Amino acid sequence: MEKTIDLKGRSYLAEKDFSEEEILYLLDLAQELKDKKAQGIKHRYLEGKNIALLFEKPSTRTRCAFTTACIDLGAHPEYLGKDDIQLGKKESIEDTAKVLGRMFDGIEFRGFEHEKVLSLAEHSGVPVWNGLTDLWHPTQMLADFMTIKEHTGRVKGIKLTYIGDGRNNVANSLLIGGAKVGMDVRICSPEDLFPDQEIVEMAEAFAKESGGKVTVTSDTDKAVSGADALYTDVWVSMGEEDKFAERIKLLKPYQVNMDLVKKTGNDEVIFLHCLPAFHDLHTTYGQNVYKEHGLKEMEVTDEVFRSKHSKVFDEAENRMHTIKAVMAATLGELD
């Protein structure tokens, strides 16, 4: 792939800040880097760089993806968990950002308030990458779109249906990212969990530019009809564990099961989930929910999760390749 877009020095905080062309470029670069890794071709575009990985929220995929991506690119990753960083407790975010920017070449942040990652980007003087905040999950969106492209051959015109909590960070990123690249994005949730109207209006404006389409509905039949990809997420996000009973009552009719898959009318429809997924009783959470609420499965049934439609582990792997693309494009020497 010829390098035609210059993202050097940019931070990657939210999809709304990147053009359709830039998002598609990152997807192409991710595929190129994935192919190079498969072929054993070195791609150490960050040789000698030091990367700070800040985690207020723990994660399996995000931490592993950033760590392996750094190492493949020749950089040194330094993990800083919630007990290793102050971020407003004993030291202001501004001061922390200035310190880290003097020592590291790039910073990843995964946490709660989006304002924190904005402040890190403003004051550190180095590229900052959003590994997840309460508002956006842009590295996840890239992995999702890469997986869709691998299995369907395109992103433009794809009918993507997200079912569940329509207000969370994943839904926001899919809505804005999908609108940016010309997808037909459907957010399906109870009206109480519809996405913020400001984000919907932003997505509609982007869709108008790209030829995409945005739908927000509580009607599952309407939402899944003709879908190329079905997507769901956990019903209760980290930090909201006291809302299980409320969310189960609201979202049980929005479970992704095989009946819903069949309603797409598309035997090749793919199923996506950012993980972890509560599809069985093999977790402490799953056991607790079963004891308290009688549910053996939550947002997706085990039948769907293990079916031919499910591409969730391709999607998980692609976190690494797309994160690698973001870091290489914004910090590396690709020429």
C-alpha contacts under 8 A as a table, 3 or more apart, distances in Angstrom:
res1	aa1	res2	aa2	distance
1	M	28	D	7.54
1	M	29	L	7.29
1	M	32	E	7.10
3	K	6	D	7.78
3	K	334	L	7.35
3	K	335	D	7.09
5	I	22	E	6.99
5	I	25	Y	7.28
6	D	329	A	7.49
7	L	10	R	5.60
7	L	329	A	5.71
7	L	330	T	5.05
8	K	329	A	6.11
8	K	330	T	4.16
8	K	331	L	5.67
8	K	332	G	7.36
9	G	126	V	6.90
9	G	127	P	5.64
9	G	330	T	5.19
9	G	331	L	6.04
10	R	127	P	5.62
10	R	128	V	7.82
10	R	330	T	5.47
11	S	121	A	6.69
11	S	126	V	7.84
11	S	127	P	4.51
11	S	128	V	4.72
11	S	129	W	5.82
11	S	330	T	7.09
12	Y	15	E	7.88
12	Y	127	P	7.56
12	Y	128	V	6.30
12	Y	129	W	4.78
12	Y	130	N	6.19
12	Y	138	P	7.73
12	Y	326	V	7.47
13	L	17	D	7.67
13	L	117	V	7.34
13	L	118	L	7.47
13	L	128	V	7.29
13	L	129	W	5.76
13	L	130	N	4.86
13	L	136	W	7.87
13	L	138	P	6.89
14	A	17	D	5.90
14	A	18	F	7.66
14	A	130	N	7.45
14	A	136	W	6.19
14	A	137	H	7.39
14	A	138	P	5.59
14	A	173	S	7.60
15	E	18	F	5.51
15	E	138	P	5.98
15	E	173	S	6.65
15	E	176	I	6.47
15	E	177	G	5.61
16	K	19	S	7.65
16	K	176	I	6.48
16	K	177	G	7.32
16	K	180	K	7.93
18	F	22	E	5.97
18	F	23	I	6.48
19	S	22	E	5.09
19	S	23	I	6.27
19	S	180	K	6.92
20	E	23	I	5.22
20	E	24	L	6.17
20	E	180	K	5.28
20	E	181	V	5.15
20	E	210	S	7.67
21	E	24	L	5.21
21	E	25	Y	6.07
22	E	25	Y	4.97
22	E	26	L	6.32
23	I	26	L	5.19
23	I	27	L	6.41
23	I	142	L	7.86
23	I	181	V	7.65
24	L	27	L	5.03
24	L	28	D	6.23
24	L	181	V	7.61
25	Y	28	D	5.11
25	Y	29	L	6.10
26	L	29	L	5.01
26	L	30	A	6.03
26	L	142	L	7.96
26	L	322	T	7.17
26	L	325	A	5.97
26	L	326	V	6.61
26	L	329	A	7.66
27	L	30	A	5.07
27	L	31	Q	6.33
27	L	142	L	6.84
27	L	145	F	7.67
27	L	146	M	5.96
27	L	322	T	6.81
27	L	325	A	7.74
28	D	31	Q	5.17
28	D	32	E	6.27
29	L	32	E	4.98
29	L	33	L	6.18
29	L	322	T	7.95
29	L	325	A	5.72
30	A	33	L	5.12
30	A	34	K	6.05
30	A	146	M	7.91
30	A	321	H	5.15
30	A	322	T	4.88
30	A	323	I	7.91
30	A	324	K	6.94
30	A	325	A	4.93
31	Q	34	K	4.98
31	Q	35	D	6.14
31	Q	146	M	7.73
31	Q	321	H	7.24
31	Q	322	T	7.99
32	E	35	D	5.16
32	E	36	K	6.24
33	L	36	K	4.96
33	L	37	K	6.16
33	L	43	H	7.45
33	L	321	H	6.55
33	L	324	K	7.69
33	L	325	A	7.20
34	K	37	K	5.18
34	K	38	A	6.26
34	K	321	H	5.76
35	D	38	A	5.08
35	D	39	Q	6.20
36	K	39	Q	5.08
36	K	40	G	6.03
36	K	41	I	4.87
36	K	42	K	7.00
36	K	43	H	7.36
37	K	40	G	5.03
37	K	41	I	5.90
37	K	42	K	7.16
38	A	41	I	7.70
42	K	72	D	7.65
43	H	72	D	6.97
43	H	73	L	5.81
43	H	74	G	7.94
44	R	47	E	5.51
44	R	72	D	6.35
44	R	73	L	3.95
44	R	74	G	4.66
44	R	75	A	7.84
45	Y	73	L	5.33
45	Y	74	G	6.72
45	Y	328	A	6.20
45	Y	332	G	5.02
45	Y	333	E	5.66
45	Y	334	L	6.53
46	L	49	K	5.46
46	L	70	C	7.63
46	L	73	L	5.14
46	L	74	G	5.18
46	L	75	A	5.26
46	L	328	A	6.82
46	L	331	L	7.15
46	L	332	G	5.26
46	L	333	E	7.44
47	E	73	L	6.57
47	E	74	G	4.25
47	E	75	A	5.40
48	G	74	G	6.47
48	G	75	A	5.58
48	G	76	H	7.27
49	K	74	G	7.36
49	K	75	A	4.73
49	K	76	H	6.30
49	K	104	F	7.50
49	K	105	D	5.96
50	N	75	A	5.69
50	N	76	H	4.85
50	N	77	P	6.13
50	N	78	E	7.51
50	N	103	M	7.77
50	N	104	F	5.08
50	N	105	D	5.48
50	N	106	G	6.98
51	I	70	C	7.53
51	I	75	A	6.88
51	I	76	H	6.01
51	I	77	P	4.80
51	I	78	E	6.11
51	I	104	F	5.55
51	I	105	D	5.88
51	I	106	G	4.99
51	I	107	I	5.76
51	I	108	E	7.60
52	A	77	P	6.05
52	A	78	E	5.02
52	A	79	Y	6.31
52	A	80	L	7.15
52	A	100	L	7.64
52	A	104	F	6.28
52	A	106	G	6.41
52	A	107	I	4.76
52	A	108	E	6.17
53	L	63	R	7.84
53	L	66	F	7.81
53	L	77	P	6.75
53	L	78	E	5.83
53	L	79	Y	4.76
53	L	80	L	5.83
53	L	107	I	6.03
53	L	108	E	4.79
53	L	109	F	6.27
54	L	79	Y	6.37
54	L	80	L	4.95
54	L	81	G	6.11
54	L	82	K	7.73
54	L	85	I	7.64
54	L	107	I	7.30
54	L	108	E	5.81
54	L	109	F	4.72
54	L	110	R	6.22
55	F	58	P	6.11
55	F	79	Y	7.62
55	F	80	L	6.18
55	F	81	G	4.83
55	F	82	K	5.93
55	F	109	F	6.05
55	F	110	R	4.91
55	F	111	G	6.17
56	E	81	G	6.12
56	E	82	K	4.58
56	E	109	F	7.88
56	E	110	R	5.99
56	E	111	G	4.61
56	E	112	F	7.29
57	K	82	K	7.34
57	K	110	R	6.03
57	K	111	G	5.03
57	K	112	F	7.40
58	P	63	R	7.95
58	P	81	G	7.75
59	S	62	T	5.66
59	S	63	R	5.80
60	T	63	R	5.66
60	T	64	C	6.07
61	R	64	C	5.23
61	R	65	A	5.72
61	R	316	A	6.79
61	R	319	R	7.23
62	T	65	A	5.14
62	T	66	F	6.09
62	T	131	G	6.55
62	T	319	R	7.28
63	R	66	F	5.40
63	R	67	T	6.04
64	C	67	T	5.10
64	C	68	T	6.00
64	C	320	M	7.73
65	A	68	T	5.44
65	A	69	A	5.86
65	A	317	E	7.89
65	A	319	R	5.91
65	A	320	M	4.18
65	A	321	H	7.88
65	A	323	I	6.96
66	F	69	A	5.05
66	F	70	C	5.99
66	F	77	P	7.93
66	F	320	M	6.54
66	F	323	I	6.51
66	F	324	K	7.39
67	T	70	C	5.24
67	T	71	I	6.37
67	T	77	P	5.93
68	T	71	I	5.11
68	T	72	D	6.06
68	T	320	M	7.05
69	A	72	D	5.20
69	A	73	L	6.13
69	A	320	M	5.82
69	A	321	H	7.14
69	A	323	I	6.81
69	A	324	K	4.97
70	C	73	L	5.15
70	C	74	G	6.23
70	C	75	A	4.89
70	C	76	H	6.30
70	C	77	P	6.07
70	C	324	K	7.18
71	I	74	G	5.04
71	I	75	A	5.38
71	I	76	H	6.35
71	I	77	P	7.32
72	D	75	A	7.55
73	L	324	K	7.44
73	L	328	A	7.54
80	L	83	D	7.76
80	L	84	D	5.34
80	L	85	I	6.42
81	G	84	D	5.20
81	G	85	I	6.62
82	K	85	I	5.72
82	K	86	Q	7.63
83	D	86	Q	7.58
86	Q	89	K	5.08
86	Q	90	K	5.60
86	Q	91	E	5.72
86	Q	92	S	7.71
86	Q	93	I	7.99
86	Q	96	T	7.75
87	L	90	K	7.36
87	L	91	E	6.02
87	L	92	S	5.82
87	L	93	I	4.81
87	L	96	T	6.58
87	L	116	K	8.00
88	G	91	E	5.16
88	G	92	S	4.30
88	G	93	I	5.35
89	K	92	S	7.04
91	E	95	D	6.50
91	E	96	T	6.49
92	S	95	D	5.26
92	S	96	T	6.20
93	I	96	T	5.00
93	I	97	A	5.92
93	I	116	K	6.88
93	I	119	S	6.63
93	I	120	L	6.70
94	E	97	A	5.13
94	E	98	K	6.32
94	E	119	S	6.35
94	E	120	L	6.69
94	E	123	H	5.81
94	E	124	S	7.76
95	D	98	K	5.16
95	D	99	V	6.30
95	D	123	H	8.00
96	T	99	V	5.16
96	T	100	L	6.14
96	T	120	L	7.96
97	A	100	L	5.20
97	A	101	G	5.93
97	A	119	S	7.61
97	A	120	L	5.06
97	A	121	A	7.76
97	A	123	H	5.59
97	A	124	S	4.44
98	K	101	G	5.13
98	K	102	R	6.43
98	K	123	H	5.81
98	K	124	S	4.71
98	K	125	G	7.48
99	V	102	R	5.34
99	V	103	M	6.76
99	V	124	S	7.47
100	L	103	M	5.18
100	L	104	F	5.71
100	L	107	I	7.93
100	L	124	S	6.64
101	G	104	F	5.39
101	G	105	D	6.74
101	G	106	G	7.50
101	G	124	S	4.44
101	G	125	G	5.83
101	G	126	V	5.92
102	R	124	S	7.73
104	F	107	I	7.12
104	F	126	V	7.87
105	D	126	V	5.95
105	D	127	P	7.41
105	D	331	L	7.87
106	G	126	V	5.44
106	G	127	P	5.08
106	G	128	V	5.90
106	G	129	W	7.95
106	G	331	L	7.44
107	I	126	V	7.28
107	I	127	P	6.45
107	I	128	V	4.72
107	I	129	W	6.28
108	E	128	V	5.67
108	E	129	W	4.69
108	E	130	N	6.04
108	E	131	G	6.27
109	F	117	V	6.36
109	F	128	V	7.38
109	F	129	W	6.34
109	F	130	N	5.38
109	F	131	G	5.48
109	F	132	L	7.20
110	R	130	N	6.32
110	R	131	G	4.58
110	R	132	L	4.78
110	R	133	T	6.12
111	G	114	H	7.87
111	G	131	G	7.83
111	G	132	L	6.15
111	G	133	T	5.18
111	G	134	D	7.41
112	F	132	L	7.71
112	F	133	T	4.88
112	F	134	D	5.07
113	E	116	K	5.78
113	E	117	V	7.72
113	E	133	T	5.92
113	E	134	D	5.81
113	E	135	L	7.59
114	H	117	V	5.60
114	H	118	L	6.51
114	H	133	T	5.25
114	H	134	D	6.27
114	H	135	L	6.13
114	H	136	W	7.67
115	E	118	L	4.99
115	E	119	S	6.11
116	K	119	S	5.11
116	K	120	L	6.24
117	V	120	L	5.00
117	V	121	A	6.22
117	V	128	V	7.49
117	V	130	N	6.75
117	V	133	T	7.96
118	L	121	A	5.19
118	L	122	E	6.14
119	S	122	E	4.96
119	S	123	H	6.12
120	L	123	H	5.49
120	L	124	S	5.59
120	L	128	V	7.00
121	A	124	S	5.75
121	A	125	G	6.93
121	A	126	V	7.07
121	A	127	P	6.70
121	A	128	V	5.40
122	E	125	G	6.99
127	P	330	T	6.80
127	P	331	L	7.03
130	N	133	T	7.08
130	N	137	H	7.04
130	N	138	P	6.80
130	N	139	T	7.08
131	G	137	H	6.54
131	G	138	P	7.36
131	G	139	T	6.25
132	L	135	L	7.93
132	L	136	W	6.13
132	L	137	H	4.60
132	L	138	P	7.25
132	L	139	T	7.73
132	L	169	N	7.78
133	T	136	W	5.48
133	T	137	H	6.42
133	T	169	N	7.10
134	D	168	N	7.18
134	D	169	N	5.71
135	L	168	N	6.89
135	L	169	N	4.71
135	L	172	N	7.11
136	W	168	N	7.99
136	W	169	N	4.39
136	W	170	V	6.52
136	W	172	N	6.23
136	W	173	S	5.60
137	H	140	Q	5.59
137	H	141	M	6.59
137	H	169	N	5.58
137	H	170	V	5.61
137	H	172	N	7.94
137	H	173	S	5.85
138	P	141	M	5.04
138	P	142	L	6.53
138	P	173	S	5.96
139	T	142	L	5.32
139	T	143	A	6.59
139	T	319	R	6.99
139	T	322	T	7.04
139	T	323	I	6.31
140	Q	143	A	5.19
140	Q	144	D	6.20
140	Q	170	V	7.55
140	Q	274	C	7.07
140	Q	319	R	6.51
141	M	144	D	4.99
141	M	145	F	6.17
141	M	170	V	7.40
141	M	173	S	6.12
141	M	174	L	6.01
141	M	177	G	6.98
142	L	145	F	5.19
142	L	146	M	6.04
142	L	319	R	7.64
142	L	322	T	6.10
143	A	146	M	5.07
143	A	147	T	6.17
143	A	315	E	5.88
143	A	316	A	7.43
143	A	318	N	5.02
143	A	319	R	4.99
143	A	321	H	7.77
143	A	322	T	5.82
144	D	147	T	5.21
144	D	148	I	6.27
144	D	272	L	7.48
144	D	315	E	5.97
144	D	318	N	7.82
145	F	148	I	4.97
145	F	149	K	6.07
145	F	155	V	6.76
146	M	149	K	5.11
146	M	150	E	6.15
146	M	315	E	7.82
146	M	318	N	7.02
146	M	322	T	7.74
147	T	150	E	5.07
147	T	151	H	6.34
147	T	311	K	7.61
147	T	314	D	6.62
147	T	315	E	5.52
147	T	318	N	6.99
148	I	151	H	5.33
148	I	152	T	5.88
148	I	153	G	7.51
148	I	154	R	7.20
148	I	155	V	6.77
148	I	229	A	7.49
148	I	270	I	7.96
149	K	152	T	5.24
149	K	153	G	4.70
149	K	154	R	4.61
149	K	155	V	5.63
150	E	153	G	5.66
150	E	154	R	7.66
152	T	155	V	7.85
154	R	157	G	7.88
154	R	158	I	7.25
155	V	158	I	5.46
155	V	181	V	6.95
155	V	182	G	7.46
155	V	183	M	6.53
156	K	181	V	5.90
156	K	182	G	4.82
156	K	183	M	5.18
156	K	212	G	7.66
157	G	182	G	5.85
157	G	183	M	4.68
157	G	184	D	5.99
157	G	212	G	6.76
158	I	182	G	7.89
158	I	183	M	4.99
158	I	184	D	5.89
158	I	227	A	7.86
158	I	228	D	6.20
158	I	229	A	7.83
159	K	183	M	6.17
159	K	184	D	4.64
159	K	185	V	6.05
159	K	186	R	7.59
159	K	226	G	7.19
159	K	227	A	4.89
159	K	228	D	5.16
159	K	229	A	6.54
160	L	183	M	7.01
160	L	184	D	6.11
160	L	185	V	4.96
160	L	186	R	6.14
160	L	227	A	6.00
160	L	228	D	6.10
160	L	229	A	4.95
160	L	230	L	6.21
160	L	231	Y	7.48
161	T	185	V	6.05
161	T	186	R	4.66
161	T	187	I	6.05
161	T	188	C	7.12
161	T	223	A	6.32
161	T	224	V	6.13
161	T	227	A	6.41
161	T	229	A	6.22
161	T	230	L	4.99
161	T	231	Y	6.03
162	Y	166	G	7.80
162	Y	171	A	6.90
162	Y	185	V	7.76
162	Y	186	R	6.15
162	Y	187	I	5.01
162	Y	188	C	6.02
162	Y	230	L	6.02
162	Y	231	Y	4.58
162	Y	232	T	5.65
163	I	166	G	7.28
163	I	187	I	6.23
163	I	188	C	4.76
163	I	189	S	5.94
163	I	230	L	7.46
163	I	231	Y	6.19
163	I	232	T	5.15
163	I	233	D	7.75
163	I	254	Y	6.37
163	I	255	Q	7.78
163	I	256	V	7.64
164	G	188	C	6.47
164	G	189	S	5.14
164	G	190	P	7.87
164	G	232	T	5.96
164	G	233	D	6.61
164	G	234	V	7.83
164	G	235	W	6.67
164	G	251	L	6.36
164	G	254	Y	6.04
164	G	255	Q	7.56
164	G	299	E	7.46
165	D	168	N	6.08
165	D	171	A	7.49
165	D	189	S	6.00
165	D	190	P	7.89
165	D	193	L	5.66
165	D	194	F	7.46
165	D	233	D	7.50
165	D	235	W	6.27
165	D	251	L	7.68
166	G	171	A	5.53
166	G	172	N	7.60
166	G	187	I	6.21
166	G	188	C	6.78
166	G	189	S	5.63
166	G	193	L	5.38
166	G	194	F	4.97
166	G	195	P	5.00
167	R	171	A	6.32
167	R	172	N	6.75
167	R	193	L	5.76
167	R	194	F	5.80
167	R	195	P	4.20
167	R	196	D	6.51
168	N	171	A	5.46
168	N	172	N	6.30
168	N	195	P	7.62
169	N	172	N	5.04
169	N	173	S	6.17
170	V	173	S	5.17
170	V	174	L	6.11
170	V	233	D	7.75
171	A	174	L	5.18
171	A	175	L	5.96
171	A	187	I	7.32
171	A	195	P	7.70
172	N	175	L	5.14
172	N	176	I	6.20
172	N	195	P	7.21
172	N	199	I	7.14
173	S	176	I	5.31
173	S	177	G	5.61
173	S	178	G	7.92
174	L	177	G	5.12
174	L	178	G	5.43
174	L	185	V	7.72
175	L	178	G	5.36
175	L	179	A	6.10
175	L	185	V	6.26
175	L	186	R	7.89
175	L	187	I	7.51
175	L	200	V	7.62
175	L	203	A	6.31
175	L	214	V	7.58
176	I	179	A	5.16
176	I	180	K	6.13
176	I	199	I	7.56
176	I	202	M	7.37
176	I	203	A	5.01
176	I	206	F	7.52
177	G	180	K	5.05
177	G	181	V	6.52
178	G	181	V	5.41
178	G	182	G	6.24
178	G	183	M	4.97
178	G	184	D	7.26
178	G	185	V	6.11
178	G	212	G	7.71
179	A	182	G	5.31
179	A	183	M	5.70
179	A	184	D	7.34
179	A	185	V	6.88
179	A	203	A	5.54
179	A	204	E	7.06
179	A	206	F	5.50
179	A	207	A	4.44
179	A	210	S	7.02
179	A	212	G	5.55
179	A	213	K	6.64
179	A	214	V	6.95
180	K	183	M	7.70
180	K	203	A	7.55
180	K	206	F	5.36
180	K	207	A	6.10
180	K	209	E	7.88
180	K	210	S	6.14
180	K	212	G	7.61
181	V	207	A	7.86
181	V	210	S	6.16
181	V	212	G	7.20
182	G	207	A	6.09
182	G	210	S	4.78
182	G	211	G	5.21
182	G	212	G	3.74
182	G	213	K	7.12
183	M	207	A	7.81
183	M	211	G	7.87
183	M	212	G	4.81
183	M	213	K	6.35
184	D	212	G	5.39
184	D	213	K	4.45
184	D	214	V	6.04
184	D	215	T	7.85
185	V	212	G	7.74
185	V	213	K	6.06
185	V	214	V	5.06
185	V	215	T	6.27
186	R	214	V	6.01
186	R	215	T	4.63
186	R	216	V	5.82
186	R	217	T	7.48
186	R	223	A	5.95
187	I	194	F	7.92
187	I	215	T	6.19
187	I	216	V	4.79
187	I	217	T	6.38
187	I	223	A	7.39
188	C	194	F	7.90
188	C	216	V	6.00
188	C	217	T	5.04
188	C	218	S	5.26
188	C	219	D	6.80
188	C	220	T	6.39
188	C	223	A	6.15
189	S	192	D	7.95
189	S	193	L	6.01
189	S	194	F	6.12
189	S	216	V	7.92
189	S	217	T	6.55
189	S	218	S	4.97
189	S	219	D	7.91
189	S	251	L	7.52
189	S	254	Y	7.06
190	P	193	L	5.40
190	P	194	F	6.55
190	P	217	T	7.86
190	P	218	S	5.14
190	P	250	L	6.67
190	P	251	L	7.16
191	E	194	F	5.14
191	E	217	T	7.69
191	E	218	S	6.21
194	F	216	V	7.25
195	P	199	I	6.95
195	P	200	V	6.76
196	D	199	I	5.44
196	D	200	V	6.46
197	Q	200	V	4.96
197	Q	201	E	6.11
198	E	201	E	5.20
198	E	202	M	6.20
199	I	202	M	4.99
199	I	203	A	6.13
200	V	203	A	5.06
200	V	204	E	6.16
200	V	214	V	7.83
201	E	204	E	5.01
201	E	205	A	6.30
202	M	205	A	5.22
202	M	206	F	6.40
203	A	206	F	5.09
203	A	207	A	6.02
203	A	214	V	6.96
204	E	207	A	5.00
204	E	208	K	6.18
204	E	213	K	7.12
204	E	214	V	5.99
205	A	208	K	5.20
205	A	209	E	6.69
206	F	209	E	5.22
206	F	210	S	6.33
206	F	212	G	7.87
207	A	210	S	5.06
207	A	211	G	5.60
207	A	212	G	4.30
207	A	213	K	5.50
207	A	214	V	6.93
208	K	211	G	5.49
208	K	212	G	6.41
208	K	213	K	7.46
209	E	212	G	7.73
215	T	223	A	8.00
217	T	220	T	7.68
217	T	222	K	7.92
217	T	223	A	6.90
219	D	222	K	5.46
219	D	223	A	6.19
220	T	223	A	4.96
220	T	224	V	6.13
220	T	254	Y	7.16
221	D	224	V	5.60
221	D	225	S	6.16
221	D	260	L	7.89
221	D	263	K	6.80
222	K	225	S	5.57
223	A	227	A	7.84
224	V	227	A	5.25
224	V	230	L	7.45
224	V	260	L	7.52
224	V	261	V	7.85
224	V	263	K	6.63
224	V	264	T	5.04
225	S	263	K	6.30
225	S	264	T	4.43
225	S	265	G	6.60
226	G	264	T	4.89
226	G	265	G	5.80
226	G	266	N	6.18
227	A	230	L	6.81
227	A	264	T	5.49
227	A	265	G	7.87
227	A	266	N	6.95
227	A	269	V	6.64
228	D	266	N	7.07
228	D	268	E	7.36
228	D	269	V	4.76
228	D	270	I	6.43
229	A	269	V	5.36
229	A	270	I	4.74
229	A	271	F	5.80
229	A	272	L	7.16
230	L	261	V	7.91
230	L	269	V	7.19
230	L	270	I	6.23
230	L	271	F	4.89
230	L	272	L	6.15
231	Y	271	F	5.90
231	Y	272	L	4.71
231	Y	273	H	5.69
232	T	256	V	7.39
232	T	272	L	6.76
232	T	273	H	5.43
232	T	274	C	7.82
232	T	299	E	6.81
232	T	300	V	7.53
233	D	273	H	5.80
233	D	274	C	6.47
233	D	275	L	7.21
233	D	277	A	7.24
233	D	299	E	6.75
234	V	237	S	6.49
234	V	275	L	7.88
234	V	276	P	7.63
234	V	277	A	6.39
234	V	278	F	7.15
234	V	298	M	7.85
234	V	299	E	6.06
235	W	244	F	7.74
235	W	247	R	6.20
235	W	248	I	7.30
235	W	251	L	7.13
235	W	298	M	7.66
235	W	299	E	6.44
236	V	240	E	5.97
236	V	241	E	6.34
236	V	243	K	6.76
236	V	244	F	6.34
236	V	247	R	6.86
237	S	240	E	5.57
237	S	241	E	7.19
238	M	241	E	6.74
240	E	243	K	5.74
240	E	244	F	7.96
241	E	244	F	6.11
242	D	245	A	7.90
243	K	246	E	5.35
243	K	247	R	6.03
244	F	247	R	5.24
244	F	248	I	5.95
245	A	248	I	5.27
245	A	249	K	6.30
245	A	293	H	7.43
246	E	249	K	5.38
246	E	250	L	6.41
247	R	250	L	5.03
247	R	251	L	5.73
247	R	252	K	7.96
248	I	251	L	5.23
248	I	252	K	5.38
248	I	298	M	7.96
249	K	252	K	5.96
250	L	253	P	7.37
251	L	254	Y	5.10
251	L	255	Q	6.83
251	L	299	E	7.87
252	K	255	Q	5.53
252	K	298	M	7.40
252	K	299	E	7.51
254	Y	299	E	7.38
255	Q	298	M	6.69
255	Q	299	E	4.74
255	Q	300	V	5.53
255	Q	301	T	7.51
256	V	260	L	6.06
256	V	261	V	7.15
256	V	299	E	6.14
256	V	300	V	4.63
256	V	301	T	6.50
256	V	304	V	7.44
257	N	260	L	5.40
257	N	261	V	6.40
257	N	300	V	6.02
257	N	301	T	5.37
257	N	303	E	7.38
257	N	304	V	6.02
258	M	261	V	4.85
258	M	262	K	6.14
258	M	301	T	7.84
258	M	303	E	7.11
258	M	304	V	5.98
259	D	262	K	5.20
259	D	263	K	6.40
260	L	263	K	5.04
260	L	264	T	6.97
261	V	264	T	5.62
261	V	265	G	7.86
261	V	269	V	7.64
262	K	265	G	5.75
262	K	266	N	7.17
262	K	267	D	7.41
263	K	266	N	7.98
264	T	267	D	7.99
264	T	269	V	7.49
266	N	269	V	5.36
268	E	309	H	6.88
269	V	309	H	6.15
270	I	309	H	4.54
270	I	310	S	5.83
270	I	311	K	6.53
271	F	304	V	7.78
271	F	305	F	7.70
271	F	309	H	5.37
271	F	310	S	4.55
271	F	311	K	6.00
271	F	312	V	7.09
272	L	310	S	6.35
272	L	311	K	5.93
272	L	312	V	5.21
272	L	315	E	7.29
273	H	276	P	7.88
273	H	277	A	7.18
273	H	312	V	5.74
273	H	315	E	7.96
274	C	277	A	7.87
274	C	312	V	7.26
274	C	315	E	7.57
274	C	316	A	7.21
275	L	312	V	7.71
275	L	316	A	7.85
277	A	299	E	7.52
277	A	300	V	7.48
278	F	281	L	7.72
278	F	285	Y	7.94
278	F	286	G	6.24
278	F	297	E	6.04
278	F	298	M	5.59
278	F	299	E	6.67
278	F	300	V	7.06
279	H	296	K	7.39
279	H	297	E	4.65
279	H	298	M	6.08
279	H	299	E	7.19
279	H	300	V	5.61
279	H	301	T	5.23
279	H	302	D	4.86
279	H	305	F	6.99
280	D	283	T	7.65
280	D	286	G	6.58
280	D	296	K	5.88
280	D	297	E	5.38
280	D	301	T	7.66
280	D	302	D	6.15
281	L	284	T	7.74
281	L	286	G	4.78
281	L	287	Q	5.43
281	L	290	Y	7.70
281	L	296	K	6.15
281	L	297	E	7.50
282	H	286	G	6.57
282	H	287	Q	7.29
283	T	286	G	5.01
283	T	287	Q	6.22
284	T	287	Q	5.12
284	T	288	N	6.14
285	Y	288	N	5.12
285	Y	289	V	6.12
286	G	289	V	5.22
286	G	290	Y	6.16
286	G	296	K	7.10
286	G	297	E	7.67
287	Q	290	Y	5.11
287	Q	291	K	6.20
288	N	291	K	5.13
288	N	292	E	6.11
289	V	292	E	5.19
289	V	293	H	5.43
289	V	294	G	6.76
289	V	295	L	6.35
289	V	296	K	7.78
290	Y	293	H	5.35
290	Y	294	G	4.30
290	Y	295	L	4.71
290	Y	296	K	5.60
291	K	294	G	5.82
295	L	298	M	6.61
297	E	300	V	6.51
297	E	301	T	5.54
297	E	302	D	7.03
298	M	301	T	6.85
300	V	304	V	6.74
300	V	305	F	6.65
301	T	304	V	5.47
301	T	305	F	6.23
302	D	305	F	4.91
302	D	306	R	6.05
303	E	306	R	5.54
303	E	307	S	5.99
304	V	307	S	4.95
304	V	309	H	7.12
304	V	310	S	6.76
305	F	309	H	7.95
305	F	310	S	5.66
305	F	312	V	7.99
306	R	310	S	6.32
307	S	310	S	5.56
308	K	311	K	7.93
311	K	314	D	5.39
311	K	315	E	6.20
312	V	315	E	4.90
312	V	316	A	6.14
313	F	316	A	4.80
313	F	317	E	6.17
314	D	317	E	5.22
314	D	318	N	6.18
315	E	318	N	5.06
315	E	319	R	6.70
316	A	319	R	5.45
316	A	320	M	7.77
317	E	320	M	5.82
317	E	321	H	7.24
318	N	321	H	5.01
318	N	322	T	6.02
319	R	322	T	5.45
319	R	323	I	5.96
320	M	323	I	5.26
320	M	324	K	6.01
321	H	324	K	5.03
321	H	325	A	6.28
322	T	325	A	4.94
322	T	326	V	6.31
323	I	326	V	5.06
323	I	327	M	6.26
324	K	327	M	5.27
324	K	328	A	6.00
325	A	328	A	5.14
325	A	329	A	5.87
326	V	329	A	5.28
326	V	330	T	6.12
327	M	330	T	5.36
327	M	331	L	5.68
327	M	332	G	7.00
328	A	331	L	5.40
328	A	332	G	4.48
328	A	333	E	7.33
328	A	334	L	7.27
329	A	332	G	5.88
329	A	333	E	7.84
329	A	334	L	7.23
